[in-house]
Amino acid sequence: MELQGKSVVVTGGNSGIGAAIVRSLAREGASVVIDYFSHPEDAADLVQEITRAGGRAIGVEADVTTSAGIDKLIGAAVDEFGRLDAFVNNAGIETRHSLLELDEATFEKVTAVNLKSAVFGTQRAAKRFLEQGTGGVVVNVSSVHEDWPMPGNLAYCVSKGGMRMLTRTAGVELGPQGVRVVSVAPGAVNTPINAATMKDDALRQKLENSIPLRQVAEPSEIGDVVAFVISDAARYMTATTVFVDGGIMHGSVGL
């Protein structure tokens, strides 16, 4: 398996795209630390699912908007699996407000979860990689909205735009030391955040018609790309974004 023996942390790993990433990594042989902030039962169920299939995983409650929370996750990976090989900054939230509607508290909450956690997750993981002396990989789960404006969702777009430059700058800074930083940017994905759209036939059809491949991604399709990026098959990739969007950025205007 591509990731046999690798130890990986996935923030926000107990639901949605995060859980799919965990499953893909475990299937490829990685040992996974599943970060969660709420719904510990979901993390416990996922750990049980992976261990029953012969994999290795643990759930760890941590607030990734704090450096202490990130250090807790990395410490758990090292204590349980002996090392850290990859760190996936997946935790994210979305609150849809336009610029004129947006309040300061909401902006700070979104950017703390989506961007601040990624900045310091990347920093803390890189320091661990350099301490180990064997390199490593950071994957930032971004969005097509790191590059594609979405009116009415300003804080989210700003946070993902910041993640884009985090990936590029950190990738350039850390490349000479053997640390890769890559963003994976999904388009529309069949997760709870899109549940209302997916349950409404008219809305779903409209969305799918805006996608050149004419379908919404399943979370597993994002998870598999993250697993590839972490693997040695992607060893020459860094400081860049892999878009997994069915062509939506080029086939539609304004989602």
Salt bridges, closest charged atoms under 4 A:
GLU41 OE2 - HIS39 ND1 3.11
GLU49 OE2 - ARG23 NE 2.75
ASP71 OD1 - ARG124 NE 2.96
ASP85 OD1 - ARG83 NE 2.79
GLU94 OE2 - ARG96 NE 3.05
GLU131 OE2 - ARG128 NH1 3.17
GLU146 OE2 - ARG164 NE 3.98
ASP147 OD1 - ARG164 NH1 2.52
GLU208 OE2 - ARG204 NE 2.92
ASP224 OD1 - ARG27 NH2 2.65
